[in-house]
Amino acid sequence: MNNPRTRFSLVLFGIALASASVKGQQSKAAPSGSTAPSGTPAPRHIACWKQVGISPAVIQQRKAIMEAAKTKIQGICGDDSLTGQQKKEQIHQIHQEAVQQAEGLIPAAQMEAVKKCQASYSTGSHHARATSPCGEPLEPAEPTTTEPN
């Protein structure tokens, strides 16, 4: 084992073996048989929906509601006749209506179970939104100060 070529070959073999092992473990993280249309593993939050027993049809209905809301919001964003405040109010209303419709599809107990499941997968890497639904930068929140009495 004093030969540098042998040592180098063994190191490369070890790296390749470790890499294959890690890749195998990562592919087992997603439930078997759950793939997105592109052939990639489905996001873990989809597994939560399935685990809780929500049917794919209901998931698709919910997705359609949210996509329709997104389309309406994009229309409002492109409407130059509205002021910023009017856009904000209309977007808020569309969002509220979409959430109400989506909540009507799923019983509260199942929705709570989905949220718990998703929280268990959470990595804490979610960042606060930096832009409005129309893509404009959000104004930084003003720090709240307390005045002494």
C-alpha positions as CSV (number, residue, x, y, z in Angstrom):
1,M,0.0,0.0,0.0
2,N,3.1,2.2,-0.3
3,N,2.3,2.8,-3.9
4,P,0.8,6.3,-4.4
5,R,-1.4,5.2,-7.3
6,T,-2.9,2.4,-5.2
7,R,-3.6,4.7,-2.4
8,F,-5.1,7.3,-4.7
9,S,-7.3,4.6,-6.3
10,L,-8.5,3.5,-2.9
11,V,-9.4,7.0,-1.9
12,L,-11.3,7.6,-5.1
13,F,-13.1,4.3,-4.6
14,G,-14.0,5.3,-1.1
15,I,-15.4,8.6,-2.2
16,A,-17.4,7.0,-4.9
17,L,-18.8,4.4,-2.5
18,A,-19.7,7.1,0.1
19,S,-21.3,9.2,-2.6
20,A,-23.5,6.3,-3.8
21,S,-24.5,5.5,-0.2
22,V,-25.6,9.1,0.4
23,K,-27.5,9.2,-2.9
24,G,-29.3,6.0,-2.0
25,Q,-30.3,7.4,1.4
26,Q,-31.6,10.6,-0.2
27,S,-33.7,8.7,-2.7
28,K,-35.4,6.7,0.1
29,A,-36.5,10.0,1.9
30,A,-39.4,10.4,-0.5
31,P,-42.2,7.8,-0.3
32,S,-41.9,5.1,-2.9
33,G,-44.1,5.6,-6.0
34,S,-44.6,9.3,-5.4
35,T,-43.2,11.3,-8.3
36,A,-44.0,14.6,-9.8
37,P,-45.0,14.7,-13.5
38,S,-41.4,15.5,-14.4
39,G,-40.2,12.2,-12.9
40,T,-38.6,13.9,-9.9
41,P,-39.6,12.9,-6.3
42,A,-42.7,14.6,-5.1
43,P,-42.3,17.3,-2.5
44,R,-42.6,16.1,1.1
45,H,-45.7,18.2,1.7
46,I,-47.6,16.1,-0.9
47,A,-46.7,13.0,1.2
48,C,-48.3,14.7,4.2
49,W,-51.6,15.1,2.2
50,K,-51.5,11.5,1.3
51,Q,-50.6,10.4,4.8
52,V,-53.5,12.2,6.3
53,G,-55.9,10.6,3.8
54,I,-56.8,13.5,1.6
55,S,-57.6,12.3,-1.9
56,P,-55.7,13.4,-5.0
57,A,-58.9,14.8,-6.4
58,V,-59.3,17.2,-3.4
59,I,-55.6,18.2,-3.7
60,Q,-56.2,19.0,-7.4
61,Q,-59.3,21.0,-6.5
62,R,-57.4,23.0,-4.0
63,K,-54.6,23.6,-6.4
64,A,-57.1,24.8,-9.1
65,I,-58.6,27.3,-6.6
66,M,-55.2,28.7,-5.7
67,E,-54.1,28.8,-9.4
68,A,-57.4,30.7,-10.3
69,A,-56.7,33.2,-7.5
70,K,-53.1,33.6,-8.7
71,T,-54.4,34.4,-12.2
72,K,-56.9,36.9,-10.9
73,I,-54.2,38.6,-8.8
74,Q,-51.9,38.8,-11.9
75,G,-54.8,40.6,-13.7
76,I,-55.1,43.1,-10.9
77,C,-51.4,43.6,-10.9
78,G,-51.6,44.5,-14.6
79,D,-54.5,46.9,-14.2
80,D,-52.9,50.4,-14.3
81,S,-56.3,52.1,-13.6
82,L,-56.1,50.9,-9.9
83,T,-54.1,52.6,-7.2
84,G,-51.6,50.7,-5.1
85,Q,-54.1,50.6,-2.2
86,Q,-56.9,49.4,-4.4
87,K,-54.7,46.6,-5.7
88,K,-53.7,45.7,-2.2
89,E,-57.4,45.5,-1.1
90,Q,-58.5,43.5,-4.1
91,I,-55.6,41.1,-3.8
92,H,-56.4,40.6,-0.1
93,Q,-60.1,39.9,-0.9
94,I,-59.2,37.4,-3.6
95,H,-56.8,35.6,-1.3
96,Q,-59.4,35.5,1.5
97,E,-62.0,34.0,-0.9
98,A,-59.5,31.4,-2.2
99,V,-58.5,30.3,1.3
100,Q,-62.2,30.0,2.3
101,Q,-63.0,27.9,-0.7
102,A,-59.9,25.7,-0.1
103,E,-60.7,25.3,3.6
104,G,-64.2,24.1,2.6
105,L,-62.7,21.2,0.8
106,I,-60.8,19.7,3.7
107,P,-62.1,19.0,7.2
108,A,-60.4,21.0,10.0
109,A,-59.0,17.9,11.7
110,Q,-57.4,16.7,8.5
111,M,-56.0,20.2,7.8
112,E,-54.5,20.4,11.3
113,A,-52.9,16.9,10.7
114,V,-51.4,18.1,7.4
115,K,-49.9,21.2,9.1
116,K,-48.3,19.1,11.9
117,C,-46.9,16.7,9.3
118,Q,-45.5,19.6,7.2
119,A,-44.0,21.2,10.3
120,S,-42.1,18.0,11.0
121,Y,-40.4,18.3,7.6
122,S,-39.7,22.0,8.0
123,T,-36.1,23.0,7.9
124,G,-36.7,26.5,9.0
125,S,-35.3,27.9,5.8
126,H,-38.4,29.9,4.9
127,H,-37.7,33.6,4.5
128,A,-40.1,36.5,4.8
129,R,-41.5,37.7,1.5
130,A,-39.5,40.6,0.0
131,T,-42.0,41.5,-2.8
132,S,-45.7,42.1,-3.1
133,P,-47.8,39.7,-5.2
134,C,-47.3,42.2,-8.0
135,G,-43.5,41.9,-7.7
136,E,-42.9,45.3,-6.1
137,P,-40.5,45.5,-3.2
138,L,-42.2,45.5,0.1
139,E,-41.7,48.5,2.3
140,P,-39.6,47.6,5.4
141,A,-41.6,47.3,8.5
142,E,-41.1,50.2,10.8
143,P,-39.7,49.2,14.1
144,T,-42.1,49.6,16.9
145,T,-41.0,51.7,19.7
146,T,-42.6,52.1,23.1
147,E,-42.8,55.5,24.5
148,P,-42.1,55.9,28.2
149,N,-45.1,56.9,30.3
